[in-house]
């Protein structure tokens, strides 16, 4: 992967940090279907980096980025630890644990754990045109219209991005993030 240097050096630092977190992060046990200890902090780090490399055009200056985590207490706790004291472009990060889909419209980033995706399908349909970055570790989530799907390949955490779903939601995904992802358009992998 090639990085170009901006005058202030921030592109290189951000790109290296993104690549290090998203590619070189410790893998998880592939094929087990169950969470293992390293997988939880890795998923939390992915969520943080997704928030850093996605733009919400409708997000007003100084408003918080609201991150909602559904169905996994461990990821919620790890995410809070990961983002403690952090801001993204002047936006603090607020973490919510919504109990039902009625409040998902206030989320900027919504992570739904694999175990909750079937139960949450109706709620996802209701927000697919809202500026909510939907993320899940459910197999087939991106092909089914979710925006980002986390998955394991060769023992490493990877991700797929459904650009059509991101466009429908009015979100802008950084080319740096797309360069690391499996890109899906019109239910086809590119």
FITORVO-92585 format. One line per 3 residues: for each residue x, y, z of N, C-alpha, C, CB. Coordinates in Angstrom, 2 decimals. Each point is the difference from the previous one (the first is absolute). Glycine has a CB too. Layout:
BEGIN
X Y Z X Y Z X Y Z X Y Z  ...
END
This chain:
BEGIN
0.85 -1.16 0.00 -0.85 1.16 0.00 0.89 1.22 0.00 -1.86 -1.22 1.21  1.54 2.21 -2.02 0.80 1.21 -0.09 -0.70 1.14 0.72 0.96 -0.77 -2.19  -0.19 1.53 2.96 -0.54 1.16 0.71 0.66 1.24 -0.55 -0.43 -1.36 2.08
-0.32 2.43 -2.21 0.58 1.27 -0.40 0.00 0.93 1.20 -0.77 -0.31 -2.39  1.75 1.17 2.43 0.17 0.89 1.12 -0.62 1.35 -0.29 2.09 -1.21 0.64  -2.95 1.67 0.26 -0.52 1.36 -0.08 0.97 0.91 0.70 -2.40 -0.80 -0.09
2.29 2.10 -0.15 0.91 0.96 0.61 0.08 -0.16 1.51 -0.50 1.56 -1.84  -0.63 -1.77 2.48 0.00 -0.11 1.46 0.31 -1.42 0.49 -1.65 1.87 0.06  1.82 -2.82 -0.97 0.34 -1.37 0.36 -1.16 -0.82 0.51 2.22 0.83 0.50
-3.42 -0.27 -0.40 -1.11 -0.71 0.62 -0.50 -1.17 -0.83 -0.62 2.12 1.08  0.69 -2.03 -2.38 -0.49 -1.11 -0.82 0.81 -1.25 0.27 -0.74 1.61 -1.77  2.06 -1.48 1.83 0.84 -1.16 0.22 -0.27 -0.62 1.36 1.74 1.00 -1.49
-1.79 -0.19 2.53 -0.26 -0.51 1.33 -1.36 -0.68 0.06 1.45 1.80 0.97  -2.48 -1.13 -1.49 -1.35 -0.58 0.03 -0.06 -1.28 -0.82 -0.97 2.28 0.29  1.59 -2.29 -1.44 -0.04 -1.18 -0.86 0.74 -1.17 0.62 -0.14 1.48 -1.98
1.28 -1.20 2.57 0.76 -1.08 0.64 -0.78 -0.53 1.20 2.17 1.03 -0.76  -2.77 -0.13 1.55 -0.79 -0.44 1.14 -1.19 -0.84 -0.45 0.71 2.04 1.27  -1.39 -1.60 -2.32 -1.14 -0.75 -0.52 0.44 -1.38 -0.48 -1.13 2.14 -0.67
2.18 -2.18 -0.13 0.47 -1.27 -0.53 0.45 -0.92 1.13 0.70 1.14 -2.12  0.02 -0.59 3.09 0.47 -0.81 1.12 -1.15 -0.59 0.79 2.04 1.40 0.12  -3.05 -0.59 0.11 -1.15 -0.47 0.78 -0.85 -0.98 -0.79 0.01 2.14 1.24
-0.26 -1.82 -2.51 -0.95 -0.79 -0.76 0.61 -1.22 -0.67 -1.24 2.07 -0.34  2.52 -2.04 0.04 0.60 -1.15 -0.68 0.86 -0.84 0.93 -0.03 1.32 -2.11  0.85 -0.68 2.91 0.95 -0.74 0.81 -0.52 -0.32 1.39 1.77 1.09 -1.27
-3.04 -0.80 1.51 -0.57 -0.31 1.31 0.03 -1.50 0.21 -1.48 2.03 -0.10  1.61 -2.46 1.35 0.03 -1.44 0.25 -1.26 -0.67 -0.54 1.40 0.40 2.05  -1.21 -1.55 -2.61 -1.14 -0.73 -0.55 -0.83 -0.64 1.10 1.30 -0.43 -2.08
-2.40 -0.14 1.67 -0.82 -0.74 0.94 -0.08 -1.44 -0.48 -1.34 2.06 0.63  0.93 -2.91 0.23 -0.10 -1.41 -0.37 -1.03 -0.15 -1.10 0.66 -0.72 2.33  -0.22 0.34 -3.47 -0.90 -0.13 -1.15 -0.85 -1.25 0.12 1.64 1.22 -1.43
-2.87 -1.08 1.03 -0.87 -1.14 -0.10 -0.63 -0.47 1.29 1.37 -0.63 -1.86  -1.11 1.32 2.98 -0.58 -0.48 1.24 -1.43 0.47 0.18 2.26 -0.01 0.98  -2.60 1.15 -1.60 -1.35 0.52 0.14 -0.24 0.68 1.34 -0.75 -1.79 -1.52
1.70 1.70 2.44 -0.16 0.62 1.31 1.08 1.06 0.18 -1.01 -2.11 0.96  0.69 3.12 -0.17 0.97 1.04 0.27 1.12 -0.58 0.86 -1.77 1.78 -0.17  2.99 -1.37 -0.14 1.13 -0.33 0.85 0.59 1.33 0.43 0.47 -2.23 -1.18
0.32 2.20 2.22 0.47 1.23 0.63 0.57 1.03 -0.98 0.46 -1.37 1.99  0.45 1.05 -2.91 0.57 1.03 -0.86 -1.02 0.65 -0.95 2.15 -1.24 0.14  -3.21 0.56 -0.45 -0.97 0.50 -0.97 -0.75 1.23 0.50 -0.24 -2.32 -0.85
-0.02 2.42 2.13 -0.78 1.11 0.55 0.74 1.33 -0.14 -1.07 -1.59 1.60  2.31 1.73 -1.13 0.68 1.28 -0.19 0.28 0.33 -1.46 1.02 -0.33 2.23  -0.83 -0.68 -3.06 0.22 0.24 -1.43 -1.25 0.59 -0.62 1.65 -1.89 -0.10
-2.81 1.35 0.42 -1.25 0.54 -0.54 -0.22 1.43 0.50 -0.97 -2.32 -0.10  1.28 2.59 1.35 -0.14 1.36 0.53 0.93 0.96 -0.74 -0.61 -0.95 2.26  1.83 0.52 -2.54 0.94 0.84 -0.75 -0.50 0.24 -1.43 1.90 -0.89 1.41
-2.45 -0.13 -2.02 -0.56 0.17 -1.34 -1.11 1.05 0.02 0.56 -2.39 -0.56  -1.46 2.29 1.53 -1.11 0.96 0.08 0.53 1.43 0.13 -1.45 -1.76 1.06  2.44 1.95 -0.23 0.59 1.33 0.17 0.59 0.50 -1.32 0.51 -0.54 2.41
0.20 -0.31 -3.09 0.60 0.41 -1.28 -1.04 0.21 -1.08 2.05 -1.25 0.62  -3.12 0.49 -0.61 -1.09 0.27 -0.96 -0.53 1.41 0.23 -0.61 -2.46 -0.09  0.42 2.83 1.34 -0.51 1.34 0.31 0.99 1.08 -0.46 -1.25 -0.93 1.97
2.54 0.64 -1.91 1.01 0.98 -0.42 0.03 0.18 -1.52 1.35 -0.62 2.00  -1.71 -0.40 -2.75 0.16 0.04 -1.45 -1.32 0.01 -0.77 2.13 -1.17 0.33  -3.20 1.56 0.35 -1.30 0.19 -0.65 -0.47 1.41 0.35 -0.59 -2.50 0.12
-0.03 3.17 -1.07 -0.54 1.34 0.25 -1.51 -0.03 -0.03 2.04 1.04 -1.01  -2.62 -0.34 1.98 -1.44 0.20 0.08 -0.26 1.44 -0.41 -0.30 -1.75 1.86  -0.05 2.01 -3.12 -0.19 1.38 -0.46 -1.02 0.79 0.82 0.61 -0.79 -2.26
-1.60 0.11 2.83 -1.04 0.70 0.76 0.40 0.25 1.46 -1.68 -1.05 -1.51  2.83 0.56 1.94 0.44 0.16 1.38 0.49 1.43 0.21 0.63 -2.45 0.16  -1.27 3.17 0.73 0.36 1.41 0.22 1.30 0.11 0.80 -2.44 0.62 -0.06
3.12 0.50 -0.12 1.27 0.25 0.68 -0.20 -0.10 1.51 0.76 1.48 -1.89  0.13 -2.23 2.53 -0.04 -0.14 1.45 -0.99 -1.02 0.53 0.68 2.31 0.06  -1.57 -2.80 -0.91 -0.95 -1.04 0.45 0.76 -1.30 0.25 -1.90 1.09 -1.31
1.45 -1.88 2.27 0.70 -1.27 0.24 -0.28 -1.01 -1.11 -0.14 0.43 2.47  1.06 -1.35 -2.63 -0.24 -1.18 -0.83 -0.57 -1.03 0.96 1.90 0.52 -1.70  -3.15 -0.91 1.45 -0.68 -0.94 0.89 0.21 -1.42 -0.53 -1.73 1.75 0.64
2.40 -2.55 0.17 0.30 -1.39 -0.34 -0.91 -0.88 0.84 2.42 0.54 -0.61  -3.23 -1.34 -0.07 -0.92 -0.90 0.69 0.50 -1.43 -0.20 -1.96 1.59 -0.34  1.97 -2.35 1.42 0.46 -1.39 -0.05 -1.11 -0.87 0.54 2.45 0.67 0.26
-2.88 -1.61 -1.10 -1.14 -0.87 0.32 0.47 -1.45 0.06 -1.61 1.62 -1.11  1.32 -2.27 2.22 0.18 -1.44 0.08 1.34 -0.52 0.44 -1.62 -0.04 -1.71  2.54 0.90 2.18 1.29 -0.51 0.44 0.60 0.94 1.04 0.37 -1.11 -2.24
-0.53 0.75 3.51 0.51 0.84 1.09 1.52 0.15 -0.05 -1.93 -0.74 1.38  2.63 -0.32 -1.75 1.46 0.04 -0.05 0.51 1.01 -1.01 0.04 -2.38 0.69  -0.64 2.43 -1.86 0.42 0.96 -1.02 -0.33 1.42 0.46 -0.35 -1.72 -1.82
-0.79 1.91 2.45 -0.36 1.33 0.50 1.02 0.48 1.03 -2.44 -0.49 -0.40  2.81 -0.38 1.32 0.99 0.35 1.03 1.36 0.29 -0.63 -1.24 -1.42 1.67  1.67 0.57 -2.58 1.29 0.20 -0.67 0.00 1.28 -0.83 0.33 -2.49 -0.07
-1.45 2.80 -0.56 -0.09 1.23 -0.80 0.13 1.23 0.90 -1.46 -1.18 -1.69  0.76 1.17 2.82 0.10 1.13 0.94 1.45 0.19 0.43 -2.36 -0.43 0.81  3.06 -0.66 -0.52 1.42 0.10 0.37 0.85 0.53 -1.15 -0.32 -1.90 1.60
0.02 1.46 -2.82 0.77 0.41 -1.17 -0.14 1.49 -0.27 -0.31 -2.28 -0.96  -0.87 2.83 1.14 -0.26 1.39 -0.39 0.09 0.99 1.16 -1.44 -0.88 -1.79  1.70 0.40 2.98 0.05 0.90 1.17 0.92 1.18 -0.29 -0.44 -1.95 1.57
-0.12 3.16 -1.49 0.77 1.22 -0.21 0.27 0.35 -1.46 1.03 -0.47 2.16  -1.50 -0.34 -3.10 0.25 0.24 -1.42 -1.11 0.84 -0.61 1.23 -2.17 -0.14  -0.87 2.93 -0.88 -0.98 0.69 -0.84 0.36 -0.29 -1.44 -0.39 1.84 1.73
-0.57 -1.64 -2.61 0.23 -0.16 -1.43 -0.43 1.29 -0.66 -0.34 -2.54 0.07  1.28 3.26 -0.62 -0.26 1.28 -0.67 -0.87 0.93 0.85 0.18 -1.18 -2.20  0.13 1.25 3.48 -0.72 0.89 0.90 -1.30 -0.57 0.56 1.01 1.83 -1.25
-1.32 -3.07 0.92 -1.22 -0.65 0.50 0.39 -0.99 1.10 -1.16 0.27 -2.27  0.53 -0.12 3.44 0.22 -1.01 1.04 -0.79 -1.26 -0.41 0.35 1.79 1.84  -0.02 -2.89 -1.23 -0.68 -1.26 -0.28 -0.89 -0.37 1.18 1.92 -0.76 -1.48
-3.21 0.65 1.24 -0.96 -0.44 1.02 -0.40 -1.43 -0.32 -0.86 2.37 0.37  0.85 -3.22 0.65 -0.34 -1.41 -0.19 -1.34 -0.28 0.65 2.44 -0.64 -0.07  -3.34 0.05 -0.71 -1.32 -0.39 0.50 -0.18 -1.50 -0.17 -0.94 2.26 -0.58
0.10 -2.85 1.42 -0.37 -1.42 -0.09 -1.51 -0.07 -0.14 2.01 -0.74 1.41  -2.57 1.07 -2.59 -1.46 0.02 -0.15 -0.60 -1.39 0.22 0.22 1.90 -1.62  -1.36 -1.92 2.30 -0.66 -1.26 0.30 -0.90 -0.47 -1.13 0.08 0.60 2.40
-0.52 0.34 -3.26 -0.81 -0.39 -1.15 0.28 0.94 -1.17 -1.80 -0.94 1.52  1.29 0.58 -2.66 0.30 0.75 -1.23 -0.68 1.35 -0.10 0.30 -2.17 -1.08  -1.20 2.48 1.98 -0.73 1.28 -0.05 0.94 1.20 0.11 -1.98 -1.14 1.00
3.14 0.99 -0.38 0.92 1.12 0.19 1.20 -0.02 -0.95 -0.71 0.03 2.36  0.77 -0.98 -3.28 1.15 -0.10 -0.88 0.20 1.21 -0.90 -0.32 -2.44 0.05  -0.73 3.19 -0.28 0.13 1.16 -0.89 0.91 1.08 0.59 -2.29 -0.49 -0.89
2.57 0.46 2.20 0.91 0.98 0.60 1.46 -0.43 -0.11 -1.82 0.65 1.58  2.06 -1.86 -2.03 1.37 -0.53 -0.11 0.66 0.52 -1.28 -0.67 -2.07 1.28  1.96 2.34 -1.19 0.79 0.27 -1.19 0.66 -1.29 -0.48 0.41 2.38 0.75
0.05 -3.18 0.20 0.58 -1.30 -0.29 -0.75 -1.01 0.86 2.31 0.98 -0.57  -2.81 -2.02 -0.07 -0.77 -1.04 0.70 0.65 -1.35 -0.25 -2.13 1.34 -0.22  2.66 -1.94 1.29 0.54 -1.36 -0.09 -1.04 -0.95 0.56 2.40 0.82 0.21
-2.73 -1.84 -0.99 -0.92 -1.04 0.44 0.74 -1.33 -0.02 -2.03 1.28 -0.89  2.17 -1.87 2.06 0.70 -1.28 0.11 -0.73 -1.08 -0.78 0.88 0.67 2.26  -0.14 -1.64 -2.73 -0.52 -1.10 -0.82 -1.26 -0.61 0.60 2.32 -0.46 -0.75
-2.32 0.21 2.04 -1.14 -0.66 0.65 -1.28 0.84 -0.07 1.61 -1.14 1.51  -1.50 2.43 -1.72 -1.16 0.90 0.00 -0.52 0.35 -1.40 0.88 0.91 2.12  -0.18 -1.27 -3.18 -0.37 0.50 -1.33 -1.35 -0.51 -0.49 2.40 0.12 -0.51
-2.72 -1.35 0.74 -1.31 -0.51 -0.44 -1.14 0.73 0.71 1.03 -2.25 -0.46  -0.88 2.42 1.75 -1.02 0.67 0.80 -0.09 1.48 -0.37 0.40 -1.63 1.86  0.68 2.20 -2.40 0.07 1.42 -0.30 -0.31 0.36 -1.44 1.66 0.15 1.79
-1.98 -1.10 -2.63 -0.19 0.24 -1.43 -1.01 1.11 -0.29 0.57 -2.39 -0.40  -1.70 2.39 1.09 -1.02 1.03 -0.23 0.51 1.38 0.34 -1.75 -1.67 0.48  2.48 1.80 0.60 0.57 1.28 0.40 1.03 0.50 -1.00 -0.40 -0.60 2.36
1.17 -0.32 -2.93 0.99 0.38 -1.01 -0.68 0.53 -1.26 1.58 -1.73 0.90  -2.69 1.12 -1.30 -0.74 0.49 -1.17 -0.48 1.43 0.21 -0.71 -2.35 -0.49  0.32 2.68 1.72 -0.51 1.33 0.30 1.05 1.10 -0.08 -1.67 -1.09 1.44
2.95 0.74 -1.25 1.04 1.04 0.02 0.92 -0.03 -1.22 -0.10 -0.12 2.46  -0.13 -0.75 -3.42 0.96 -0.15 -1.09 0.18 1.25 -0.86 -0.59 -2.37 -0.01  -0.34 3.31 0.03 0.15 1.25 -0.73 0.39 1.17 0.91 -1.68 -0.84 -1.64
1.92 0.55 2.90 0.45 1.03 0.94 1.53 -0.02 0.06 -2.15 -0.21 1.36  2.78 1.30 -0.94 1.46 0.04 0.07 0.55 -0.77 1.20 -0.07 2.21 -1.14  -0.16 -3.52 1.10 0.46 -0.89 1.07 0.94 -1.03 -0.62 -2.15 0.33 1.35
3.40 -0.34 -0.90 0.97 -0.99 -0.47 -0.29 -1.30 0.73 1.76 1.78 -0.48  -2.32 -2.75 -0.24 -0.34 -1.29 0.60 1.17 -0.96 -0.15 -2.44 0.37 -0.49  2.77 -1.05 1.57 1.13 -0.93 0.04 -0.45 -1.24 0.74 1.72 1.88 -0.04
-1.30 -3.05 -0.47 -0.30 -1.25 0.70 1.07 -1.03 -0.31 -2.47 0.50 -0.09  2.55 -1.49 0.96 0.88 -1.15 -0.24 -0.82 -1.20 -0.45 1.62 0.86 1.72  -2.83 -0.60 -2.21 -0.87 -1.05 -0.52 0.40 -0.33 -1.43 -1.88 0.76 1.49
2.06 -2.04 -1.79 0.37 -0.42 -1.34 -1.09 0.40 -1.00 1.33 -1.94 0.96  -0.92 2.61 -2.04 -0.92 0.43 -1.04 -0.65 1.35 0.26 -0.41 -2.37 -0.42  0.79 3.06 1.50 -0.61 1.27 0.37 0.13 1.05 -1.11 0.50 -0.52 2.39
0.69 0.66 -2.96 0.20 1.01 -1.06 -0.75 -0.37 -1.28 2.25 0.52 0.97  -2.27 -1.78 -1.31 -0.74 -0.42 -1.20 -1.50 0.18 0.18 1.81 -1.65 -0.51  -2.28 1.63 1.77 -1.42 0.14 0.29 -0.41 1.47 0.17 0.06 -2.24 1.08
0.86 3.17 -1.29 -0.35 1.42 0.06 0.58 0.77 1.17 -2.04 -0.63 -1.12  2.76 -0.05 2.02 0.72 0.72 1.06 1.20 0.71 -0.62 -0.74 -1.69 1.75  1.32 2.64 -1.06 1.10 0.77 -0.60 1.35 -0.68 0.20 -1.31 2.08 0.40
1.65 -2.48 0.83 1.30 -0.63 0.24 -0.20 -1.33 0.70 1.14 2.25 0.14  -0.47 -3.26 -0.66 -0.03 -1.34 0.60 1.40 -0.38 0.44 -1.96 -0.67 -1.44  2.11 0.30 2.69 1.25 -0.54 0.52 -0.01 -1.51 -0.19 0.22 1.89 1.70
0.90 -2.44 -2.13 0.08 -1.45 -0.18 1.44 -0.45 0.20 -1.96 0.03 -1.60  2.14 -1.32 1.76 1.33 -0.57 0.19 0.41 -0.71 -1.27 -0.38 -0.25 2.48  1.62 0.51 -2.91 0.56 -0.66 -1.17 1.46 -0.30 0.31 -1.60 1.18 -1.61
1.99 -2.41 1.45 1.36 -0.44 0.28 0.45 0.41 1.41 0.51 0.17 -2.45  -1.43 -0.27 3.41 0.33 0.29 1.38 0.09 1.48 0.34 1.18 -2.11 -0.01  -1.55 2.99 -0.91 0.07 1.45 0.23 -1.37 0.63 -0.17 2.38 0.03 -0.79
-2.62 1.01 1.55 -1.24 0.76 -0.14 0.11 0.86 -1.25 -0.37 0.03 2.51  -0.65 -0.10 -3.34 -0.08 0.78 -1.24 -1.36 0.68 -0.02 1.57 -1.58 -1.26  -1.83 2.36 0.21 -1.31 0.63 -0.11 -0.36 0.23 -1.45 0.34 1.08 2.21
-1.64 -1.09 -2.45 -0.57 0.29 -1.31 -0.86 1.24 0.15 0.03 -2.46 -0.71  -0.02 3.31 -0.33 -0.81 1.21 0.01 -0.95 -0.03 -1.18 1.84 1.30 1.13  -3.12 -1.13 -0.86 -1.02 0.08 -1.04 -0.17 1.48 -0.35 -1.20 -2.12 0.83
1.82 2.53 -1.95 -0.03 1.42 -0.40 -1.39 0.48 -0.36 2.31 -0.26 -0.80  -3.13 -0.59 0.23 -1.37 0.40 -0.32 -0.77 0.33 1.27 0.05 -1.44 -2.07  0.13 0.63 3.11 -0.68 0.25 1.27 0.52 1.29 0.63 -0.33 -2.48 0.34
1.63 2.73 -0.42 0.57 1.24 0.54 -0.55 1.21 -0.75 2.10 -1.24 0.67  -2.20 1.13 -2.00 -0.56 1.09 -0.81 -1.46 0.27 0.38 1.56 -0.60 -1.88  -2.35 -0.46 2.04 -1.40 0.16 0.40 -0.13 0.74 1.33 -0.55 -2.12 -1.23
1.50 1.86 2.12 -0.02 0.63 1.32 0.59 1.41 -0.02 0.17 -2.28 1.02  0.39 2.69 -2.15 0.58 1.34 -0.11 1.33 0.14 0.71 -2.28 0.86 -0.15  3.02 -1.96 0.27 1.30 0.01 0.67 1.14 0.00 -1.01 -1.01 -1.21 1.94
2.11 1.84 -1.57 1.20 0.00 -0.85 1.06 -0.86 0.66 -0.54 2.32 -0.90  0.99 -3.32 0.17 1.01 -0.92 0.51 1.34 0.40 -0.60 -1.69 -1.88 0.26  2.69 2.05 0.59 1.34 0.39 -0.44 0.59 -1.03 -0.95 0.33 1.21 2.17
0.37 -0.72 -3.18 0.67 -0.91 -0.93 1.06 -0.82 0.72 -0.42 1.60 -1.88  0.97 -1.08 2.96 0.99 -0.76 0.79 -0.65 -1.23 0.63 1.28 2.13 0.47  -2.51 -1.98 -0.01 -0.73 -1.14 0.58 -0.40 -0.97 -1.10 -0.85 1.45 1.87
0.38 -0.92 -2.99 -0.40 -0.86 -1.12 1.17 -0.82 -0.53 -1.77 1.66 -0.60  2.97 -1.09 0.65 1.19 -0.70 -0.47 0.33 -1.23 0.81 0.85 2.16 -0.80  -1.38 -2.24 2.01 0.27 -1.15 0.88 -1.16 -1.00 0.03 1.44 1.48 1.36
-2.54 -1.12 -2.01 -1.24 -0.78 0.11 -0.26 -0.86 -1.23 -0.92 1.77 1.46  0.08 -2.78 -1.27 -0.63 -0.68 -1.11 -1.20 0.89 -0.33 0.78 -2.41 0.68  -0.85 2.93 -1.92 -1.03 0.94 -0.36 -1.15 -0.74 -0.68 1.71 1.85 -0.23
-2.93 -1.51 0.66 -1.21 -0.61 -0.56 -0.84 1.10 -0.63 0.03 -1.86 1.73  -0.48 1.62 -2.94 -0.92 0.91 -0.71 -1.08 -0.85 -0.65 1.83 1.72 -0.44  -3.07 -1.30 0.62 -1.13 -0.73 -0.61 0.06 -1.49 0.29 -0.08 1.71 -1.80
0.39 -2.04 3.03 0.08 -1.38 0.48 1.05 -0.83 -0.72 -2.37 0.16 0.57  3.38 0.51 -1.14 1.12 -0.68 -0.63 1.31 0.47 0.65 -1.30 -0.20 -2.18  2.21 -0.72 2.40 1.29 0.34 0.53 0.88 0.52 -1.11 -0.23 -1.73 1.80
0.91 2.85 -1.55 0.94 0.56 -1.00 1.40 -0.23 0.46 -1.65 1.74 -0.68
END
